[in-house]
Amino acid sequence: MKELIQKYIFRFDSNSPGAKVLHCFKSHFPEATNIDWSKEKDGVFEAIFRVNGIEQIAWFEKSGSWLKTETNFTLGMLDGNIRQKLEQYGQIMSSIFIERANGDSEYEFIIRDNFQVRHVFHTDNQGNVRDRQNFDENELR
């Protein structure tokens, strides 16, 4: 009830990002378009948007700190060496580049093998496989 009163009487929406989050977002992604915001259960704000036609998702603490960004890479965006390493496992169905505020980066790939079974691969930023799991459609994120 409190949020309803805040939202409609005082024009305050606790689910929308505040000025600090918006400022940090604009400084990281000045060319972002089609921005859609949501608030996660843990209070972190998520922005889904596009930069030069490429979809990205970024997470921010309510204090305004950027946490991480996931970028949906097309096959053409992948480094040739990384692509070659992963194609040995099958057809790359999707690739996501993940950058974290602590400087770490990695990839997540969905790869379909010769038996039409899909697998999720996590690699370092050079494409070296760290983890591989069968893709379970019942547990999509």
Helices and strands as residue ranges (DSSP letters): H 2-8, H 19-28, E 33-39, E 45-51, E 54-60, E 66-73, G 75-77, H 80-87, E 91-100, E 105-112, E 118-124, E 129-134, G 137-139
